[in-house]
Amino acid sequence: MDDLPALLARFEGRRIDFKEEVSSNLYKLLPAFANTAGGTVILGVRDRDHAVTGIDLRNNAIKVLADSITTRLGIHPVIDIHEIDGKHILTIAVEQGRAPVAYDGRYYTRVGDTTREMLPDELREYFQQSIEWDGITGPYTSDQIDEETVRRFLALAKAAGRITAIAPDEPVDTVLRRLDLVRDGQIRNGALILFGRDPQKDFPNSIIRIGRFRRADIIIGDHEIRGNLFSQFDEAERIIKSYIGVRYDISEEAMQESFQRKEVWDYPLPAIREALLNALIHRDYFNNTVQTQVRIFDDHIRFHNPGRLPEGITIETILKEHYSYHRNPKIAEVFYRAGLVERYGSGIERMITVLNAASLPLPAITSTPLGFTLTMRKDPFTQEYLQELGLNKRQIAAISFLRVHGTITNSQYQELNVVAARTAVNDLNDLIKKRIIERRGRSRRDTHYILSSERGVDMIRSDDA
């Protein structure tokens, strides 16, 4: 703004435009700037040739314009007066907004030097990126909140040592205010979905669908889980446990730990809980067409959730940098205070840790425009799974040997499969390449092979295209 002649010589673009007078086009342009990257309007300059035509500032024109912009658009731009050749022009600077800005009920965006109305899909995506669903208020009443669930939450939070300022017998309204689940006396969506008696009355698709499949086209069990998020979490875990296997370890080592037999589930229960909590917290609640789904098959379990990762974030980013992203921060905060999750996005990391400890493969994770899917597999060394990886019969036999003995050498491989040393080397190198086994030993004499601690890592991917 210090060099107006240079500014006037510029072409219009994404962040600058020229208007000769106040008109409806100005009121469309300002929201477009706010909804993209911000920008500046030069008012009193002809669009065609950038000739200075000037603005009449009589009758308190600046205040009238500022009040009109605030009333119509709900924003407060910075308006400055400049003089060129005895004529007044205005610069109206608008910052990028934190929430969508509309004019006359319509939302506009800036594409190059053009202002246009947002398409329905663009508008929906913009709202999702700009507004936190759990922070939106609605015409809800305190009668819709289940006091028993609130008291249960307080007990969990106290046991976890993550809440001290709220007394266990405080009124429900006070608890909600302290958790920032009420704004200006109005209850937020987060309060209703966390503690509501019947949140599906207002959010009919906020349910978990759990199915037990024999095959992709054969379903042998179907459950629709409703209620608030605390009850959904409990009921979903109960149903999943009813469909997965459990065996009992009565070994001397197991009995020494607790003097009781040890339950060994097909999938570690902490991993199941992490997957469920991840689905409930990070679900895209703006999406009212897709439900959270859990599909249980004979050899794997799949969690699918509507809601893609934010722009520029991939699965690899989350795994390598422990990136913490909360689509619904108020829901995440309540689950954190209840001691059910950690604050800094370590859920997938903990899931991987417990799966590794159970000698199960890493979860397969995909993120697409359709949503976020996490798949856990049972024992990765089933015949079907090994055949899927393209292993030959000799390699499958070696895997069976490794499961029993824990290690195998080249000589043992030759003896097991009655093959030459070169064939054994080729087969073993192929298994290494596929990350199924690892080579150990410092010299040729003590070289041996073990099952890889990274088996299944090749299944983690991000499909954002």
N, C-alpha and C positions, 0 to 999 in steps of 0.2 A: 504493500500500500504506500510505501515511501516513494515509489517511482511510478506515479499514475500514467505518464505517457507511455512507459514501457508496458504497463498492464493493458492499456487500451490497444496496444499493437498486437497483443496476443490473440490467438484463435480461441474460439469457444472449445471447451473440453469437459471432461468429467467433473472438474471442480471449479469451473468458472463459466459464467454466462452473462450476457448483456440484455437488459430490458429497457425499453424506452419509457415505459410508464407502468403504473400499478394496474394489474389486470388479473384475471383468473389464472393466467399462465404463470404469474409470479407465485401464486399460492400453491400451484402444483410443483413448481421448481424447488421451492424451499424444502418441502417434505422429501423430495427426491434426493437432495443433497444430504439431508439428515439420515435417510435410509441407506445411503451408500457410504461415502468416505468424507462427508462434509464438503463445503464449497463456499464460493463467494458470488453474489449477484452484484453487477455494476448497474445501478438504476439511474436512468437519465441519459443513456447512450443508445443510439440507434443500432439495432442488431445487424443490419445489412452492411454498413460501412464503418461502424464504430464512431460515427460523428456524434459529438456531444450536443444533446438537445436540451438538457437541464431539467430540473425538477422544481416545481413551485413549492416553496417551503412556508408560505403564508398560512395563517389560521392553525398554527400549532401542528403542521402536517406530520412532523417526525413522530410526535406522541400518538397521533391518530393512527399512523401506520404501525407503530410498535404494538399498540393495544390491539389492533385488528389482527396482527400476526399471532399474538399470544392467545387471543380469544378463539380464532379459527383453527389454529394448529397446535396450540399448547406448548410452543417452544419460545425461547428468548434469544433471538439472534443479536449479534453486536452490530449496531448501525452507526456508521460514521459519515460525516459531511465533508465533502471536498469541493474545491472551487477551481474551475479551469476556464480561462478566458471569460471570466465574469459570470459563468453559469455554475449552478450547484448540481453536483451528482452525489449519489449515496452508494456506499459499499455496505452490503448486508451479508455478514459472515455467519455461517451456520456450521456448528460442529456435528460430527457423526453422533447420532442419538443412541441411547442405551435401549430404547424401546421403539417399535414402529410408530411412525408419524403419518397421520392420514389427513387428507383435505376433502371435506364434503363426503366422508365415508369411504373414500377410495385411497389406495396406497400407490405411491409412485416411486420409480427408481430411475437412476441415471445410467444410461448406456452410451459411452462415448460422450458426444455433445448433444445427445437426445434425451428428453424426458418422456417417459412412457409409463402407463399403468402396469403394475405388477400382474403377471399371470397367476392363476390360482395356485399352481404348484410352487411358484416362486414365493408367493405370499405365505403359504403354509410353512415352507422351509425357513423363511425369514423369521416368522414367529417362533419357531422351534429354537432357532439360534439366539434370538434376542430376549426371549421371555422364559423364565423358569416356571414350569407348569405348577410345581408344588407351592409357588409363592402367589399364585393368582387367588383372589378372594371371590366368594360367591354368596348367594343368598341363603346361607346355611344357618341353622340355629343350634344352640348348645344341646338341645334335646337329641340331636343326631349323633352326638359323641357318646361312646360307650365308656362309662366311668370305670368299669371293671378293667378294661384294657389299659386305661390311663394308670390305674393303681398298679397293675402288673408291670407296666413299663417303669414306674418309679422304683419298684422293688428291684428290678433288674439293674437299673442305673445305680442304685445305692450299693448293691452287691458288687458291681463292677468298679465302684469308687469314682464314677464319672459324673456325679451330680451331687452337689452339696448345698446349693442355695434354695432348693425346693423341698419343703417338708412333705412327708408322705401323705398327710391329711389335708394338704392345701386344696382349695376349690379347683375344679377342673378348668374353669375359665382362667384362673391365675396361672395354672400350669401351662396352658396353651400360650398365654401371653409371654411367659418366661422363655418358652421354646421358639418364640417368634412365629407362631402359627396363627396369630391374629394380627390384623392391621386395621387401624382406625375402627376398631370394634367389629370388624368383619372377619369371619373364619376363612382361613386359606384352604385350598385344595389339599395341601399336605396333611392338615389336621384330620380332614374327613377320610382320606385314604388310609392313614395310619391308625386312627382311633374310632372311625365311624361304626355305627351299629349296622348300617346297610349301605355302604358306599356305592354299590352297584346300582342303586336307585338313581344316582346322579352320573355315575361313570359305568354304564352297563357292560362294557367290554374289559374292565379292569379285573380279569379273572385269570386263573391258571388252569390250563387244560392238560391233563395227564392221561396219556394213552399207553396201554401195553400192547405191543405189536408182535405177532408171530413172524410176519413179513410186512413189507411196506404196504401191502394191500390187504392184510389180514389183521384186524384189530380184535383183541380178546378182552379188553378192559378199557373203560372210558370214564373219566371223572372230571367234573367241573367244580373248581374250588372257588368259593366266593368269600365275602367277608372282608374285614380290614387286613392290612398287611401282616400284622402279628399272627392273626388266626390263619391266614393263607400260608405263612411260613411253616407253622406247626402241622397243619393238615397235609400240606404237600410232602413234607418229610415223612409223615406217617404212611401215606399212600405209596410213595416210592419204596420205602422199606418193605412194604407188603409184596412188592413185585421183584425184589432182588434177593439173591440168595445169601445165606449166612451159615457159616460153619463155626465149630467151637474148638478152640485150641486148649487142650487139657494137658499140654506138655509140662514137664517139671518147671521149665523156665517161666512159662505163662502163669502157673499157679503160684510161683514165688512172688510175683509182682503184687497180687491182690488176694491170694488164697481163693480165687474164683476162676472158673473157666473164662477164657477170653473169646469174645465174639469177633469173628473175622468176616466182614461183609464183602460182597463182590466188588464194591467200590467203598473206599474209606468214607465213613459218614461225615468227617469234617470237609471233605471235598464236595460231597452232595450239598451240604449246608452253604458252603461258599458259593456254589453255582446258583442255588436258589436265592440267596441274598443279593448276589450280583444282578439277577434277573429282576427282582422286585425294586431295587434301588435305581437301576439304570434304565428301566423300561421307558420307552417313549410314550407317555400317557396322552400326548396329543393325538397319537394314532389310535383311532377308535374302530379300526377295521381288522386289526390283527391281535390275537390274544397271545399271551405268554404260553408257550407250549413245552411240555416235557414228553418225549417219546422214548419208551423203554423197549429195547429189543433184546434178543437172547444174548448178544455179545457186546452191546454198547447201549449207552443212554445219551440222548441228545436234548440240550436245552436251547430253545429258540426264543428270542426276544425282539420285539419291534424296536428299532432305534439304531442308527448307524453311528460310527465314530465321528467326532468333529473333524472338520476339514484339516488335512495335513497330519492327522494322527493315524498311525497304523498299529496293527497288532505287535509288530516288531518294536515300535516305540514304547508301548506299554511294558513289554517283557524286558527290554534292555534298560530302560530308564525309570521303570516303576512310575510311569506317568499317572497322575491322579486326576481323573475327570469325573465330576459329578453332574449328571444331567439334572438331577433333583437334589440339590444340596441340603434342603431342610429334611427330606426323608433320610438322607445319608447321615445327617447329624443326629437324628433321633436314634437310628440303629446303632450309631457309634456310642452314644451315651448309654444305650441299653447293654453295651458290652458284646454286641453280636458281630461287629466289624471293627476294623482298625481305620483310622482317619485317612491314612495316606496311601490308598489304592494298592494295598499289598495282597488283595484277595486271590488273584490268579497266581501270584508267587507262592502263597501258602498252599494253594491247591496243588501246584506242581510238586511241592515238597512232600506232601502226604502221599501223592500218587507214586512218587519215586520210592518212598519208604515202603510202600506196599508192592514194589516191583511191577507196577503197572505203567503203561506208556503215558507220555505227556498228553494233555488234552489237545484235540484238534480244534482250532479256533478260526472262524471265518467272520469277516465283516463285509457285508454287501449293502446296497441300497435297500434291500428287503429286510435287513435286520442283522442281529448278532447271534451267531450259533456256536455253541461249545459242545463238543462230543467227547465223552469218556469211553474208553474201551476196557473190557475185562481183560483176562489173561491174553496178551497179544500173541501167544504162541499156539493158538488153535490152528488146526490144519487149514481151515478156510482162509484165515488171515495170512498165514505164511504163503499160501498159494497166490493170494492177491498180490503179494510182494514179488512174485515171479521166481520163487525159490524152487530149485530142483529137489528131487527126493533125497539126494545125498546131503544137501544143506539142511533139509527138514530133519533128517535123522540126527545130524550134528546138534541141532537146537535141542532136540529131545535129550541127547547125551549131556549137553551143558546144563539143562535144567536139573538134572539129577546130580551131576558131579561138580558143577560150578566152573569147570575149566576143561580145555581140550588142547592138545598139541597137534602139530602137523602129522606126526607119526600115528597118533590115535585116530585122526581123521582118515588116514590111508587105511588103517586096519579095520575101522568101522565100516567103510564103504568099499573096501577092496579096490582101491584106485592107486594110480601112480602119484608120486610126489608133486609133479607139475599140475595135475588135475586138482589135488588138494590145495595147492597154493592159489590157483585161480578161483576156486570156490570160496576159500577163506577171504581172499581180497575182495571178492564181490560182496560178501557179508559185511566186511568192514565199510565198504563204500556205501552200503545201504544203512549203515549205522546200527546194525543189529548186534555186532560183536566188536570188541576192541582188542588190539594186540598188546601184550604185556611181556616184560622181560628185557634185560639189558644186553643180552648177547644171543646169538643164534641158538646156543645150546639150551638156554632157559626160556626161549620164546614160547608163549602159550596164549590162549585166547579166552576171553570171558564175555558174558553178555553185556552189551553196552548200557551204560547208565543214561544214555541219551536216546534210547530207542523210541521212535515215534516223533522225534523232533522235526523231522521233515514234513510232518502233517500240519504244523502250525503255519498259517498263511493268512494274508489279508487280501480279499478280493474286492477292492473298492471300485473297480472299473465297471 
